[in-house]
């Protein structure tokens, strides 16, 4: 997670958030574009690419396998792909930092390559479950070893010729689905994946956008092995997960009026919008358009009174990364909010349910744990405090929103962990709320 051990961030309530904001590129889409560009024939360009630690770790892994990837500027990447069989055996262990997406998707790709590779990451990534991709890939004939029977990294992969499978996934997980689809691209015959409910569909949309044939029928996907991927250009929209922190801040801080420009509004990603609407929020969506297969729009939000709600079931996979900041909205909503069916949060960078519970209590919120969720009792105001980001980027940013909406100042430990997904978060925050955040040295 980089240098998250440095300093503390003081966040002070400075009044409303106002203005216009353009968000960094979508993390999920950037990862996938780097992977497909590395497997394509010739020069591909990614515009609006997110240059965060996680995405850089994906690029670094492919560079170690012989793919030239150049950062043309802050948001453009150029990739000279060598084709589906153009990767070279890496001389070193591939260290993927904190990126679970990179590890799971890369496992699908590397299981099909005729060489040996080892994937590792930081202490947080080495504690994350990998069996969910390892088991289906093994059923395709992959040889993958790891700690805890292949469930925990480091993973050692001896690539092989795989066989196509029909896989019924027990979890709605975009990473599982994507790992199998990527392996299927490099495997003869037809691979199918069926999910229990729809997870993020960025992989399928990007296959469509760059000309890879994929058949989608509800929760059922089919892909055939391909001989090559043509070089492509894609434009990455603004990251909705990054927009989420500013959306909630503008809703809960009186007098706020904020426009978020060019945000990806993929239906599989905007569960938070529906959850906020169920709390009474009105968010204006304008300039709807499709860019590189992804729906994009501008979001305009003003402060307004919210009331408690319940989120559960199929909505949860569509807002799973936004639950920390949703919990902040719930803490400031009238009445009680219940979050159910969110056990998946216990397997994120940290146990996010435990983190939300502990940190919001410091702000004075009455909050009760459930095995798969939380019950949050809203209150009129929060009290500034010392809190801990847990070294988790989404927790750090959610706590910043709570601090902006609290009375008195708030100090957050390890603030630089935001760099895994949103390196200039603190600067963007000060752009719409001048003077809101100040870095304190240890």
N, C-alpha and C positions, 0 to 999 in steps of 0.2 A: 504494500500500500504506500510505498514511497516513504517520504520523510514526515509521516504524520505525528511523530513524537515531538515536534518542535512547537513551542509557544502555546498561547491560549488566545482565543478571539473574544474580545468584549463586544457584545451587541447591546446597543442602547435604543430605546424607542424614540424615534425622531419624527413621529407623525406619519402622515399618509405616504403611500408609495404612488408615484405618479410618473407618467411619461410613456415612452414606447421602448420596447425591448426586443432585440432579435436574439434568439437562443442559439447555443452551439448545436452542431449537427447531431443527429440521432445516433446514439451509441450502438444499438442493436443493428441498425442498417449499415453503419460504417464497418463493423466487424465482418458482416456478410459480404459487403462489396470488396473488402481486402481479400477475403478467402477466394471468392469467385474470380477476381481479377488475377490472382496468383495462379489460378488453374486455367485461365483463358490463354488463347494464342495471340500474342502481340501486345500492343500498348493500350492499356485501359486508363481512364481518368475518372477520379472520384471528386466531385465538387461538393463543398459543404461538409467535407469529412471532419469528424470529431478528432482533434489531436489531444486525446486524454491519455493517461497512463495505460488504461485497459486496451484502447485501440492501438496504441504504440506497441504494446506487448504482442498483439496479433501480428503487426507488421514486422516486428523484430524476429518472430518465429519463422516467418516466410523468408526473410532475408537470410536467416541461418540455413535455410534449405535452398539457397541460390537464386532467390527471386529479387531482382533490383526494384526497390520501392523508394521513390523520391518524394520528399515533401516540397512541392513547388512553392507554396506559400502557406499562410495560416490555415487555409481550409481546402487546399487542393493536393491530392496525391496522384502520382503517376506510377503505374505498375507495369513492368515488362514481364508478362506471364510467359512461361515456357510450355504451357499445355498441361493436359491432365496427367501426363507421365513425366513432366519436366522437373519435378522436385528432386533434390539430391539429398542423400542421407546426411542429417546434421552431424557435425563433428562433436557438438556439445549437447548437454542436457538442455532442453528448451524450458526456460524459466518464464512462466506466464503471469508472474506477479500476482495480482488479486483477481484476475479475470476468469470467472467461472464459465462465461460464454465461450471464451477462446478455448479453454480446456475441453469442454464437451463437444464443440463443433469440430475442433482439430482432431479429436479422437476418431470421429467418423471419417475424416479425410485420410488420416495416417494409417488407419486399419487397412486401407486399400492399396497403399504404396508398398512397393517391393523392397522395403528397407526397414531398419530398426530405428526406433526413436524413443526418447524418454521425456515425459512431460512432468514438470513440477511447478510450484508456485510458492507464495508467501505462506506464513503460518495459518492464515485464515482459509486460503484456498486448499491447503493440504488437509483441512478438516471438513471439506464439503463432500457430499455423497456423489459418487460417480457410477455406482452400480446401475443407475437408471439408463445410462448410455452403454456401459460395458456389457450388460447382459444381452440386450438385443443385438449388439455388434458381434458378440461371441456366437449368437445363434446364426449369424451370417457366415461364420467360420473364422472370425478374427481371433488372433492370439494377443490378449491383453492381460498383463499382470499388474498387481498393485498391492498396497497394504490392505488388510481386512478383506482378503479374497478378491481384490480388484475394486473394492468400493472406495478406497481412499488413495489419493496421490501420495508420492509419485506413481505415475503409470508408465509401464514399459510396454511398447507396442511393437510386435513383429508383423509388419504388413504382409498381406497375402491376397490371393485372388478370392474374393468373397462370392457368396451366392445370394441371389435376391430372396427376400422374405416378405410375408404378409404379417405386419406387426400391429397388434392391438395394444396401445399404450395404456397402462393403468393410471397414468397421470396426464393432466393437460399441461404439457411443458413444451414450449417452443424450442428449447435447447435439445431435448430428446428427439423431437420430430425432425429438427434440422440436421442433427448428427446422422440420423438414418437416411434422410433424403440425400445428404451429401455423399454418404457411402453408396447409396443406390445409383447416383450419377456415374460412379466409377465401377459399377458392377453390371455384368451382363444380365439381361432379362428385366422383368418388371418388379419393382419394390413398392409395396403399399404400406401406408401408415394410417391407422384409425385412432382418433383421440376420443376421450370421454366427453370433453367439451372443447370449444375452440380456444386454442392458445394463440399467441401472437403469430401473425401470418407473414412476417417480413420476408422469410426465405422464399415462400411460394410466390409472393409478389415480385421479388427480385428475379427469380427464375423466369417469370413471364416477361419482365422488363428487359432482360438481356437475351431473350430468345431461347431459353431452355424449355423444352416441352414438359408441361406438368398438367395432370388432370385433377381438378378439384371438384369434389361432389360432397357438399356438406362437411362432415367430419372425416371424410375419406379422401386420401391423396394417393396418386399413382405417379411414379416416375420410372422411366426406362434409362438404362445405361446409355451414355452418349459417347460419340467418338471425339468430339471437341466442343469447346465453348469459344465463340467468337469474341474478340476484344470489344469493349463497350465503354460508353460514358454514362455515368449516373449522377444525379443531383440528390444529395441527402437533405431531407427537410430538417427543420429545427426539432430538437428532442422534446417530446411531450413530457417525459419524466422530469426534465430540467425546468420546463414551463410550470409544472405543478406547484413548485415552491412559491413562485411569484403569484400564481392564481390564488392560492390560499391566503398569502399575505395580503393581497388586495381585497379579498373578501372580508377578512377579519379585522383589518386596521381602518378605523373610521376615516372617512374623507378620501379614501384611495380611489384612483381612476387610472387604469393601466391597460395598454394595448400590447399584446404579445404577437409579433409578426412572424409569418411563414412557419407556423408550427405544424408538425405532422399530426393528423387527427385520425390515424388508422383506427377503425372501429374496435380492433382487438386490444387497443392500448388505452382507450379513453373511458374506462370504467369509472375513473375518478370524476369525470364530468357528470356522469349519471348519478354518482353518489352525492355530489355537491348539489345537483339539481333536486334530488330527493330531500335535501336539507333546506330547500327554498331558494337556492342560488339561481340567479338569472345571468347567464354568460352569453354574450353575443358572439356568434360565429359568422364571419364574413369572408369574402374573396375565396370561396371554396374552389379548389382546382386539383387536378391530378398531376403530380410531378414524378417522373421515373416510376410509375406504377403505384405511388403512394398518395393518398388524399392529404392536402395541405390547406390551411386556412389561417386567418388572423383571429385572435381571441381578444374580446374587449370585456373587461371586468371592473365593476365598481364595488365599493364596500356595501354590505347588506347584512341584515339579521339572519342568522341560521338557526334551525331547530334540529333536534336529534333525529336519527334515522337508524335503520338496520341494514348492514351490508353482509351478504352471504352468497353461497352457491356459485353459479356460473359467473357472477360479477367479479368475484375475488381474483381469478387468474388475469382479468383484464385491468386490475388496479393494484396488483401485488406489490410493485415497487413504490407505489404512491401511498401505501398505508401509513408509514410514519408521519407524513405531512397531513394526510386525512385525519389522523388522530389529533393533530393540533387544531384542525377546524372543529372536530367534535368537542374538544376541550373548551372551546369558546362558543359552542352552540347551546341554545336553551334546551334543557331536558337531557335525556339519556340516549347515547348511541351504542349499539351493539355490533361488534365485528365477529362473525362466525366463519367456520370452514377455512381459516387462514393458517392452518398448521404448517404450511409450506414456509412461512416466515421464520420458523425455527431453524431452517436449513440454509438461510441466506449467509451473507458475509459474517454476520453474527446472529444470535437468536434475537431477531428484531422485536418479537412480542415482549420478551423480557426487557429489552432495552427501552422500548416505548413506555412500558409500565414504570420502570424505575425512574426514568428521566422526567416524565410528565408529573410524577408525584412530587418531584423537587420544585416544580412550578406551582404546587398547591392543588393539583387536580386529583379528584377522587376517582380512582380507577381500579377495576377488579380484574384479576386474571381468569381466563378460561383455558382449558387445554388447547383449544384451536382458535383462540381469539381474545377479545377484551370487552369489558363493559366500561364505558367512559361517561362520567356524569359531568355535563357542561357547567361552566361557571361564568360570571360576568367578566372576570379579569384573571390574569395570571400574575404570579409574583416572580420577579427576576431572581436568578439563583446561579450557583456554580453547577454546571452539568458536564456530562462526559459523552463525547461523540461515539465512544466504543471503537474508535478507529474506523467507523463505517460512514462512507460518504453521504448516504441518504439520511442517516440519523443526524449528522452534523448540520445538514441544510435544513432539515425539519426543525431542529432545535433553534436555528437562527431565526426561523419564522416565529417560533414561540417567543423568543427573546424580543423580537421587534414589536410583538403584541403585548408584552408584559409591562408591569410597572416596575421601574428601577432597572438596573443593568444586569446583564446575564453574561457569564463567562463560560466558554465552551472549550474543552480540552481537544487536542489533536485536530485543529481546524483544517490542516492541509490535506487531510484524507479526502477532501472533496475532489482532489486532482484525478482520482480514478475515473470520474465521469464528467466533471464540470470544473476544469482547472481555474477559470477566472470567475467563479461564483461570487467571491467576496467583492471583487471589483464591480461586477454587474449589479450586485445588491446596493453598493454605494452609489451607483449611477441613478437608481430610481428612488433611493432613500438616502440622500447625502449625509455622510457622517455616521451611518448606522453601525458600521463595524470597524474595529481598531485592533490590530494584532499586538498582543502583549508578548514580550520576550519572557522566557522562563526565568 
